[in-house]
Amino acid sequence: MTTTPLEYVTRLDDVDWPEHSVFIVDAGLPSTATKSLPDPKIEVDAGESLKDLARLGELAEEVLAIRSTRPLTLVAVGGGSLGDALGFLASILWRGVGLWQVPTTLVAMVDSAHGGKTAINLGGRKNQLGTFYDAERVVVCDEFLETLPLDLREEGLAELIKTLWLGAPDMLAMLDDATVAHTIAAGPISSARAQWRDLVTAAVETKYAVVAEDPHEKSGHRRILNLGHTAGHGLEAVYGLPHGRAVAWGLAACALLSVEFAGLSQEQARRLLSHIDPLLSALPRQPSAQEKQRFFDCLKQDKKRVDGELISVLLDGPGQPVQTRSVTADDWWRAVWQAADRWRGTTLQISAPQRLRTPDYALPPGKSEANRAEVIAHLRPETPAIDAPATVLPDDVAELRRALSAMAAAQRDEELIIHAGEGGTTGRFLLAAAALRKAPTTIVMGPQLRRRPHTPLLEALRGGGAQIREIEKGYRIVPWQAFPRVLRVDASSSSQFASALALLAASGHHFRLHLEGPMVSQPYFELTLRMLESAGIFIDRKDGQTLEFSRGSSFAAASRLQVPPDASSAVVWHGLAAVHDDLQAPPALDTGHPDCIFPELVDKLTQGGDQILTISLADAPDLAPVLAAVATRLPAGLLVTDAPHLRHKESDRIGELADAFDEIGLKLDPRPDGFEVPTGIQSPARHALFDPRGDHRLAMAALVLVTPGNSLSIVNARCVTKSYPDLWRQARRAGCEIRPTKST
């Protein structure tokens, strides 16, 4: 087999194109990059829809309308799906015409544009029709790499790292260098163009060396290119992960299984895990039996099976792949979750540059609004659509969605065991929803959640007729026989108790809710009521303590629930912008969420001189950790009051926040209902270790504490996935260097 010539150019107008070319161009590419392409051009909608036999026939007609005689060269300008489709068309048109590939994604640049494999789909099944057909030239253009969204860059990095570990071990030292690895993952392409070209060249040469050994997939050697894909394809199918992130998890599982089955050293396994660490995103904390079975079913269809046996690709060392039949589907499943536990327990060392870059601020869906929307959608007979930001779901929302889906899928009389994770909102909303089922439900809670108070909600549900028994890791709920006409709850320690009961109105039942005692965090309860009203529930406020719920006039109509970006996650960026002049804060949110007040509070702190600013956080307690971190970095002091309920969050956010600050040399004086940060700028000890006690809000605050020229190592830093799964990815894109140091 002849190696495909690889050509690097800075811009497309640097290319000497072949005569008699027809350019097939992805219509979604930036016009600034493609405007220099000569005519004739055919723009197409790329993606899997292009890999259809009928659509390919239409495209062939368009090509023949332009040129109906040899010579002819098709030039494919796009990502992997367009390259696959055009490669297939070039191989069958007149039994073969010229083909050039101009890959525009990193995945295509390092993988799919090379090796001669083409494929289209058939009857909904992927890549069923294909040929082997080499491109005459593959042109890699810096301009496409520079404009590639960072999410797509990470997709390609998974394939790049896979290939380097397969056959270019000398290049791995580049990924060991934290500064280079940071630049490769999130820095400007122009600042590392030489490194990029070296890495891509090494990956492409490795692929062709493998393909040359097995050009038509006869000997089985080419199977090693599927390193990381065995588990990756399964995770992609079960959890809908983007291909690159799924492959990254497959590589993580491969690292662990390679130690167990192939002789890879622990040191090299840790090295591989560190290389792919930035590419991983949160998996569910408690996978279900149904998800495990779907994973197994996917592996049963794995194309690397021979005589019904799964062939797994592992590593004996860098550049030393091995194929084995010893690893089962169960081994892969086990390794995935071992890797996920390690990833969640990782300590991250964070270093801030002198100047930060403003990232794109892809905030997650508002956790408070999303959780309420999930319950309303589950209970309401006419399920409303949920409009939310298209980012990775916070753990709490993902856990709630999976649990409610299990409830919806269960048989009427089927007893269930569901997992609530560590989310207070998740666990409490599930307790109330379980009372509406026709069969008992066991709700398993994480250790932090079990320590938080639930008694007022449990007593309210028992008062309505539910039978609730505490078990070792949660509660077993036997539902009430008929929906109660009246429910009573004490919300003086958490408004979530009242919200959990009010949300039951989404089912259409008519009832009264009596609130006993003063309510903390009242705005969160008002948020619940507004979302219920948007779903067609009529709420009659009888007096300050009594509300009556019934179906409104629009209850029977389909509706849409709006979930805005998360105001609680935005606070970390407003906090960083307050102490980094070069960072532009995200636009202030006005969603009705109580945390939307944070930019106003930060402004008061920055303008406070050397005075102590007193702030009541009775309605917005989640602001306390980041607000405290900002106060340490400014001359003004801070006195937080009216927030004794801070002691009953994921951690004691008064006492344990004070202890965490003290451990890194910062002063914060705890009080019964808050704390005081003294006046004067404080800096953490150099290269200190910060322990957020597993509390996502404390871990988020730690980012604000990182000063230029200093680093902070954050224990169990991935606890932020509870509310802001992409925080560290966004911090890296802002210019922070983030290095995994160890796992718990």
Secondary structure, 3 states (H helix, E strand, C coil): CCCCCEEEECCHHHCCCCCCEEEEEECCCCHHHHCCCCCCEEEECCCHHHCCHHHHHHHHHHHHHHCCCCCCEEEEEECHHHHHHHHHHHHHHHHCCEEEEEECCHHHHHHHCCCCEEEEEECCEEEEEEEECCCCEEEEEHHHHHHCCHHHHHHHHHHHHHHHHHHCHHHHHHHHCHHHHHHHHHCCHHHHHHHHHHHHHHHHHHHHHHHHHCCCCCCCHHHHHHCCHHHHHHHHHHHCCCHHHHHHHHHHHHHHHHHHHCCCCHHHHHHHHHHHHHHCCCCCCCCCHHHHHHHHHHHHCCCCCECCECCEEEEEECCEEEEECCCCHHHHHHHHHHHHHHHHCEEEEEEECCCCCCCCCCCCECHHHHHHHHHHHHHCCCCCEEECCCCCCCHHHHHHHHHHHHHHHCCCCCCEEEEEECCHHHHHHHHHHHCCCCCCEEEEECHHHHHCCCHHHHHHHHHCCCEEEEECCEEEEECCCCCCCEEEEECCCCHHHHHHHHHHHHHCCCEEEEEECCCCCHHHHHHHHHHHHHCCEEEEEEECCEEEEEECCCCCCCCEEECCECHHHHHHHHHHHHHCCCCCCCCCCCCCCHHHHHHHHHHHHHCCCCCEEEEECCCCHHHHHHHHHHHHCCCCEEEEECCHHHHHCCCCCCHHHHHHHHHCCCCCEEECCEEEECCCCCCCCCCEEECCCCCHHHHHHHHHHCCECCEEEECCHHHHHHCCCCHHHHHHHCCCEEEEEEEC
